[in-house]
Amino acid sequence: MKTKHVVTGPVPQSHLPFSPGIVSGEYLFVSGQASVDDQGQIIDDTFEGECRRSFDNLKRIAEAAGATLNDAVQVRNYLGRQQDLASFNAIYREYFREPFPARTTLIGCLGDLLKFEVDAVIHLGK
């Protein structure tokens, strides 16, 4: 099966060795997205700011592949702190609607560099 790398357009770039997204068959696999600018530089912010910027970056990659967040079938979320869980759930509802995608949320796994990160699998429906 051929794959296509989603690395052009309004997609945040990184100096790290990964593709922002890979299309394989009918699915887009999006690498972990954090609070970064277009050049991949980390933008330190409040939890809410980092969470929204991460979801916005995810959305940009989905759109570059011809999809929307409504096409997400699985979303994995990584929170730095337990106390941000309620804020995360409120923000999550701004980006995803029922029926919600399958979801995993891990807490306390990011160290000190990031407050939030997200990756996803998105169905392209081709």
C-alpha positions as CSV (number, residue, x, y, z in Angstrom):
1,M,0.0,0.0,0.0
2,K,1.4,3.4,-1.0
3,T,1.6,6.1,1.6
4,K,1.5,9.9,1.2
5,H,3.2,12.3,3.6
6,V,1.2,15.4,4.6
7,V,4.0,17.9,5.0
8,T,3.0,20.9,2.8
9,G,0.5,23.7,3.1
10,P,-0.5,25.2,6.4
11,V,1.1,22.3,8.3
12,P,3.4,23.0,11.3
13,Q,6.9,21.9,10.4
14,S,9.4,20.3,12.8
15,H,13.2,19.8,12.9
16,L,12.5,16.4,14.5
17,P,12.5,13.2,12.4
18,F,8.8,12.6,11.8
19,S,6.1,13.5,9.4
20,P,3.2,15.6,10.6
21,G,0.8,13.2,8.9
22,I,0.8,10.0,6.8
23,V,-2.0,8.9,4.6
24,S,-2.2,5.2,4.2
25,G,-5.3,3.8,2.4
26,E,-8.4,5.5,3.8
27,Y,-6.7,6.8,6.9
28,L,-4.6,9.7,8.0
29,F,-2.3,9.1,10.9
30,V,-1.3,12.3,12.6
31,S,1.8,12.5,14.7
32,G,1.7,14.0,18.2
33,Q,0.9,17.7,17.9
34,A,1.9,20.2,20.6
35,S,1.8,23.9,21.2
36,V,4.2,24.8,18.4
37,D,4.3,27.6,15.8
38,D,4.7,27.0,12.0
39,Q,8.4,26.3,12.3
40,G,7.9,23.8,15.1
41,Q,9.1,26.0,18.0
42,I,7.3,25.3,21.3
43,I,5.0,28.1,22.4
44,D,4.8,28.1,26.2
45,D,1.3,29.1,27.4
46,T,-1.3,28.3,29.9
47,F,-2.7,24.8,29.7
48,E,-5.8,26.1,27.9
49,G,-3.6,28.0,25.3
50,E,-1.4,25.0,24.7
51,C,-4.3,22.6,24.4
52,R,-6.1,24.8,21.9
53,R,-3.0,25.4,19.8
54,S,-2.3,21.6,19.7
55,F,-5.9,20.9,18.6
56,D,-5.6,23.7,16.0
57,N,-2.4,22.1,14.6
58,L,-4.2,18.8,14.5
59,K,-7.1,20.4,12.6
60,R,-4.7,22.1,10.1
61,I,-3.1,18.7,9.3
62,A,-6.5,17.1,8.8
63,E,-7.6,19.8,6.5
64,A,-4.3,19.6,4.5
65,A,-5.3,16.0,3.8
66,G,-8.8,16.8,2.8
67,A,-10.5,15.9,6.1
68,T,-12.0,17.6,9.2
69,L,-11.9,16.7,12.9
70,N,-15.4,15.3,12.4
71,D,-13.7,12.5,10.5
72,A,-11.5,11.5,13.5
73,V,-11.9,7.9,14.6
74,Q,-9.4,7.8,17.4
75,V,-7.8,10.6,19.4
76,R,-5.0,10.1,22.0
77,N,-4.4,12.9,24.5
78,Y,-1.5,13.4,26.8
79,L,-1.9,15.8,29.8
80,G,1.0,16.9,32.0
81,R,-1.2,17.3,35.1
82,Q,-4.3,15.8,36.6
83,Q,-5.6,19.2,37.7
84,D,-6.1,20.1,34.0
85,L,-8.5,17.3,33.2
86,A,-11.7,19.3,33.6
87,S,-10.3,22.1,31.4
88,F,-9.2,19.5,28.8
89,N,-12.7,17.9,28.7
90,A,-14.3,21.3,28.1
91,I,-11.9,22.3,25.4
92,Y,-12.2,18.8,23.8
93,R,-15.9,19.4,23.3
94,E,-15.1,22.6,21.3
95,Y,-13.2,20.5,18.7
96,F,-15.1,17.2,18.7
97,R,-18.8,16.4,18.7
98,E,-21.0,13.4,19.2
99,P,-20.6,10.7,18.2
100,F,-17.1,11.3,19.7
101,P,-14.1,9.4,18.3
102,A,-12.6,6.6,20.4
103,R,-10.3,8.3,22.9
104,T,-7.4,7.6,25.2
105,T,-6.2,10.1,27.8
106,L,-2.9,9.7,29.6
107,I,-2.0,12.0,32.5
108,G,1.4,12.8,34.0
109,C,3.4,11.6,31.0
110,L,5.0,14.7,29.5
111,G,7.7,15.9,31.7
112,D,8.3,19.7,32.0
113,L,8.5,20.7,28.4
114,L,4.8,20.5,27.4
115,K,1.5,20.7,29.1
116,F,-0.5,18.9,26.4
117,E,0.0,16.8,23.2
118,V,-2.5,15.0,20.9
119,D,-2.3,12.5,18.1
120,A,-5.1,11.0,16.0
121,V,-6.3,8.7,13.3
122,I,-8.7,10.3,10.8
123,H,-10.8,8.4,8.3
124,L,-10.6,10.0,4.8
125,G,-13.6,8.2,3.4
126,K,-12.1,7.6,0.0
